[in-house]
Amino acid sequence: MTATTVIVEAGFHRRHNCPVLATLPAAAAEGVVALRDESGRLTAGQVEPAAEPGQVQLAWLLDDLPAGETRRYTVVAAGESNAPAGVTLTDRDGTHLDIAVGGDRFTSYHYDEVPARPYFHPVVGPGGALVTRGFPMEPDVLGETHDHPHHRGLYFAHGEVNETNNWSEGPGHATMRHQGFERLTSGPVLGSFTQALDWLDTEGAVVLTEQRTVTVYHTSDGERLLDAALAFRASAGAVLFGDTKEGGLISVRVATSMDAKEAGRIENAAGGIQEAETWGKRAQWCDYSGPVADQTLGVCLMDHPDNPRHPTHWHVRNYGLMTANPFGLRDYTRDPAQRGDLLLQDSARLTFRYRVLIHRGNAQDADLHARYQDLAHPPAVTVETG
């Protein structure tokens, strides 16, 4: 194996549970499972395919690197490390993926035999507490609200796609159809799946196709970190994402105990608090936190800076819904002349990316302003080989 050194610069921001990728020659990563820092401590690494032939990507997590500091790693081979239990994806009955982090259940991704579209349920946060509502999948959870049965855990949807409703589960709703997994990966640093699926109209005809990639990281401290990329293609003619607040390309319905109308708290990157200051507003991220059992937990959704119409608008409500919706300008501005429609021409492609951070405490406790920089301004990486 070629001798390889990887140098990481934190830059202006503290890095904690920060995913890092380094592109290496394939010969430099044969059997790689770890990186050794200058103190001799080993950090788990994972080799993933790269776009260019003859290269691979080495993935790992910066557990804690203060702002302004640099860390040097030596890439080491399998015999020098015992990789810890990481992220495992297990397909169950051809209907859902069970996802575990460090041996603990994180969530299940229900992709087939679903009423309308795929969803994650349950979603487990630090300490084993559920941060998403059980209803309607679990209809008899004590103390839960029973409104909006289409709000299923964590999911992806929109209410007006070529005038079909792929948001609700009411009469005449549209659906999504699982076509297969192009890739399923488990490993010490991350687990990932890439799914092919169709968005259908009310008659079952294809409106558009999507390649959905979801990556879950083996974070420390009980935090959970998930990245999602939704790559759309107008495979059956032009597609119009319509102007409606009823939607969110990424959406979550938090546990009822976290609802802001009770003891919960909504906060966005601009400092807006609760629904009155965050609904319909644009922001780089939005966070929903509140009591779960005997602790305070939060769910933060982050809008990638490369997304169309970044920073996105947020459809976030005191009753527990939070969605990133870049289309609903008419409702959000309360101006009928404002239109948020987005037309994807025939055969064109469009990708949206999001990050989900499930954390302890509220937005300040989790230092979300700094954590967003891991997505917007990741640490600089230099590779030295030979």
C-alpha positions in Angstrom: 0.0 0.0 0.0 1.3 3.4 -1.0 2.3 5.6 2.0 -0.3 8.3 2.4 -0.7 11.3 4.7 -4.0 13.2 5.0 -4.0 16.8 6.4 -7.2 18.4 7.6 -7.6 22.1 8.4 -10.6 23.0 10.6 -10.6 26.6 9.2 -12.8 29.2 11.1 -15.1 26.6 12.7 -15.0 23.9 15.3 -15.6 20.5 13.8 -17.5 17.9 15.8 -18.9 14.7 14.2 -18.0 16.3 10.9 -18.0 14.0 7.8 -14.8 14.3 5.7 -13.9 12.8 2.3 -10.4 12.5 0.8 -9.9 11.3 -2.8 -7.0 8.9 -3.0 -5.3 6.7 -5.7 -6.8 3.3 -5.4 -3.4 1.9 -4.6 -3.1 4.1 -1.5 -6.3 2.6 0.0 -6.0 -1.1 -0.3 -7.4 -2.7 2.9 -7.7 0.7 4.6 -9.8 0.8 7.7 -8.2 3.6 9.8 -6.3 6.8 10.1 -3.6 7.3 12.7 -3.1 10.9 14.0 0.1 12.3 15.4 -0.8 11.2 19.0 -1.1 7.6 17.7 -4.9 7.5 18.1 -6.8 5.6 15.4 -9.9 6.8 13.7 -12.1 4.5 11.6 -12.0 5.0 7.9 -14.1 3.6 5.1 -13.3 3.3 1.4 -16.0 4.2 -1.1 -16.0 4.4 -4.9 -15.0 7.6 -6.6 -16.2 9.1 -9.9 -12.8 8.9 -11.5 -11.3 5.5 -12.5 -8.2 4.5 -10.5 -9.4 6.6 -7.5 -11.4 6.0 -4.3 -12.8 8.2 -1.6 -11.7 7.7 2.0 -14.5 8.7 4.5 -14.2 9.4 8.2 -15.5 11.6 10.9 -13.7 14.4 12.7 -14.9 13.8 16.2 -13.6 17.1 17.6 -11.1 19.6 16.0 -11.1 23.2 17.3 -11.3 26.1 15.0 -7.9 27.1 13.5 -6.3 23.8 14.2 -4.8 21.2 11.8 -4.6 17.4 12.1 -2.4 15.1 10.2 -3.3 11.4 9.7 -1.3 8.5 8.3 -3.5 6.0 6.4 -3.0 2.5 7.8 -3.9 -1.0 6.7 -6.5 -3.4 8.1 -4.0 -5.3 10.3 -3.3 -2.2 12.4 -6.9 -1.5 13.4 -10.0 -3.1 14.8 -12.8 -1.2 13.1 -15.7 -0.6 15.5 -19.3 -1.5 14.8 -20.5 1.2 12.5 -23.7 1.7 10.5 -25.6 -1.4 9.3 -28.4 -1.6 6.8 -30.5 -4.7 6.8 -33.2 -5.4 4.2 -36.3 -6.9 5.9 -38.9 -8.8 3.8 -38.4 -6.6 0.7 -40.4 -3.8 2.4 -38.1 -1.9 4.7 -34.5 -1.3 5.7 -33.5 -1.4 9.3 -30.7 1.0 10.1 -28.5 0.7 13.2 -25.7 2.9 14.4 -23.1 1.4 16.7 -25.4 -1.5 17.2 -28.3 0.6 18.3 -31.5 1.0 16.3 -31.7 4.4 14.5 -34.6 4.0 12.2 -36.4 1.9 9.5 -36.9 3.1 6.0 -40.2 1.8 4.7 -40.0 1.7 0.9 -42.5 -0.8 -0.3 -46.1 -1.8 0.6 -46.6 1.8 1.9 -49.9 3.7 1.6 -48.4 6.5 -0.6 -44.7 7.0 -0.4 -41.5 5.9 1.5 -40.8 7.2 5.0 -38.5 6.7 8.0 -40.2 5.4 11.2 -39.4 5.3 14.0 -36.6 7.8 14.3 -34.5 7.3 17.4 -32.5 10.1 18.9 -29.9 10.3 21.8 -30.7 8.1 24.8 -33.0 5.9 22.8 -35.9 8.5 22.7 -38.2 8.7 19.6 -38.1 12.2 18.1 -40.9 11.5 15.6 -44.6 11.0 16.2 -45.8 7.4 16.0 -49.2 8.1 14.5 -50.5 6.8 12.1 -48.1 3.9 12.0 -48.7 3.3 15.7 -52.2 4.6 16.3 -52.6 4.1 20.1 -49.5 5.9 21.6 -50.7 7.6 24.7 -50.7 11.4 24.5 -50.1 11.7 20.8 -52.0 13.9 18.4 -53.9 12.3 15.5 -54.1 15.1 12.9 -52.6 14.9 9.4 -52.1 11.2 9.0 -49.9 11.7 5.9 -47.2 13.2 8.2 -45.2 9.9 8.5 -42.0 10.3 10.5 -39.3 11.7 8.2 -40.2 11.7 4.5 -39.9 13.4 1.1 -42.9 14.7 -0.7 -44.6 17.7 -2.5 -48.3 18.6 -2.9 -48.3 19.8 -6.5 -46.3 17.9 -9.2 -47.9 18.3 -12.6 -51.1 19.1 -10.8 -51.0 15.8 -8.8 -50.9 15.7 -5.0 -47.9 13.7 -3.8 -48.2 15.1 -0.3 -51.5 13.9 1.2 -53.1 10.5 1.5 -56.6 11.8 0.9 -58.9 10.9 -2.0 -57.1 11.2 -5.3 -53.6 11.4 -3.9 -50.6 10.5 -6.0 -48.0 8.0 -5.1 -44.3 6.9 -5.3 -43.2 3.5 -6.5 -40.0 1.8 -5.4 -38.1 0.4 -8.4 -35.1 -1.0 -6.6 -31.9 -0.3 -4.8 -28.9 0.5 -6.9 -26.6 0.2 -3.9 -26.7 -0.8 -0.2 -23.6 -0.1 1.9 -22.8 -0.8 5.5 -19.5 0.1 7.1 -17.6 1.5 10.2 -18.1 5.1 9.2 -21.3 5.2 7.2 -24.2 3.3 5.8 -25.8 4.4 2.6 -28.5 3.4 0.1 -29.2 4.6 -3.4 -32.8 4.0 -4.5 -34.5 4.3 -7.9 -38.2 5.3 -7.6 -41.0 6.8 -9.7 -43.3 9.6 -8.8 -46.7 8.6 -10.2 -50.0 10.5 -10.9 -53.4 9.5 -9.6 -53.7 7.0 -12.5 -50.4 5.4 -11.8 -48.6 7.0 -14.8 -45.0 8.1 -14.3 -44.6 11.9 -13.7 -40.9 11.9 -13.0 -38.1 9.6 -11.8 -35.8 10.0 -8.8 -32.5 8.6 -7.7 -32.5 9.0 -3.9 -29.3 8.6 -1.9 -29.4 8.6 1.9 -26.2 8.3 4.0 -26.2 7.8 7.8 -23.0 8.4 9.8 -21.5 6.6 12.8 -21.5 9.7 15.1 -20.5 9.8 18.7 -22.4 11.2 21.8 -25.7 9.6 20.6 -26.1 12.2 17.9 -27.5 11.1 14.6 -26.5 12.6 11.3 -28.2 11.8 7.9 -27.6 13.2 4.5 -30.1 13.0 1.7 -29.8 13.7 -2.1 -32.9 13.8 -4.3 -31.9 13.7 -7.9 -34.9 14.3 -10.2 -35.2 13.6 -13.9 -38.1 14.7 -16.1 -38.2 11.2 -17.7 -41.8 11.4 -19.0 -42.0 15.0 -20.2 -41.7 18.4 -18.5 -42.4 18.5 -14.8 -43.9 21.5 -12.9 -43.3 21.7 -9.2 -46.3 23.9 -8.3 -46.6 26.8 -5.9 -48.2 25.4 -2.7 -47.3 25.4 1.0 -48.6 21.8 1.2 -45.3 20.2 0.7 -41.7 19.9 1.6 -39.0 18.1 -0.2 -37.7 17.0 3.2 -40.3 16.8 6.0 -40.5 15.7 9.6 -43.3 15.4 12.1 -41.8 15.6 15.5 -42.9 13.7 18.7 -46.0 15.3 20.1 -44.2 16.2 23.4 -41.9 18.4 21.3 -44.8 20.5 19.7 -44.1 24.2 19.9 -47.7 24.9 20.9 -46.8 23.1 24.2 -43.2 23.0 25.5 -41.3 22.8 22.2 -39.2 25.4 20.4 -38.7 26.3 16.7 -35.7 28.3 15.7 -34.1 29.1 12.4 -30.7 30.3 11.2 -31.9 33.9 11.1 -32.8 33.8 14.8 -36.5 33.5 14.3 -38.4 31.8 17.1 -41.6 29.8 17.0 -44.0 29.6 14.1 -44.8 33.4 14.0 -41.1 34.2 13.1 -40.2 31.1 11.1 -43.2 30.0 9.0 -42.6 30.8 5.3 -39.3 32.5 6.1 -36.1 31.8 4.3 -33.2 30.3 6.3 -30.2 28.0 5.9 -31.5 25.7 8.5 -34.5 25.3 10.8 -34.6 23.4 14.2 -37.4 21.9 16.2 -36.6 21.0 19.8 -38.5 20.0 22.9 -39.0 17.6 25.8 -38.8 13.8 25.1 -39.2 11.7 28.2 -36.7 13.2 30.7 -34.5 15.1 28.2 -34.6 17.9 25.6 -33.9 16.8 22.0 -33.9 18.5 18.7 -34.2 17.8 15.0 -32.4 20.2 12.6 -33.0 20.2 8.9 -30.3 21.9 6.8 -30.6 23.3 3.3 -27.5 22.6 1.2 -26.0 25.9 -0.2 -26.0 24.4 -3.8 -29.8 23.8 -3.8 -32.0 25.7 -6.1 -33.5 28.8 -4.3 -31.2 28.5 -1.4 -31.9 29.4 1.4 -35.2 27.6 1.2 -38.5 28.7 2.7 -39.8 26.7 5.7 -43.3 25.3 6.2 -43.0 24.8 10.0 -45.9 24.7 12.4 -46.5 24.9 16.1 -48.3 21.5 15.9 -45.1 19.6 15.1 -44.5 19.8 11.3 -41.3 21.1 9.8 -40.5 21.0 6.0 -38.1 22.6 3.6 -40.3 24.0 0.8 -38.7 26.2 -2.0 -41.9 26.5 -4.0 -44.8 28.0 -1.9 -44.1 31.7 -2.4 -47.8 32.7 -2.9 -48.7 31.4 0.5 -45.5 32.5 2.3 -45.6 36.0 1.0 -49.4 36.3 1.1 -49.1 37.9 -2.4 -51.0 36.2 -5.2 -48.6 37.8 -7.7 -45.6 35.9 -6.2 -45.2 32.5 -7.8 -42.8 29.8 -6.7 -43.5 27.3 -9.5 -40.4 25.5 -10.8 -40.4 24.0 -14.3 -38.1 21.1 -15.1 -37.9 20.7 -18.9 -38.3 17.4 -20.6 -35.3 15.1 -19.8 -33.7 17.7 -17.6 -32.2 16.9 -14.2 -32.3 18.7 -10.8 -30.8 17.7 -7.4 -31.7 18.8 -3.9 -29.5 18.0 -0.9 -30.3 18.1 2.8 -28.7 17.2 6.1 -30.6 16.1 9.2 -28.9 16.4 12.6 -30.7 14.9 15.7 -29.1 16.4 18.8 -29.4 17.0 22.5 -30.8 20.3 23.8 -32.0 23.2 21.7 -30.4 25.1 18.8 -27.9 27.0 21.1 -27.0 23.9 23.0 -26.2 22.1 19.8 -24.2 25.0 18.3 -26.1 24.7 15.1 -24.6 27.9 13.5 -21.2 26.1 13.7 -22.6 22.7 12.7 -24.1 24.1 9.5 -20.6 25.2 8.4 -19.7 21.5 8.1 -22.1 21.4 5.2 -21.6 24.9 3.8 -17.9 25.2 4.3 -16.3 21.8 5.0 -12.7 21.5 6.3 -9.9 21.7 3.8 -8.2 18.4 3.0 -4.8 17.8 1.5 -3.4 14.4 0.5 0.3 13.6 0.2 1.3 10.2 -1.3 4.6 8.5 -2.0 
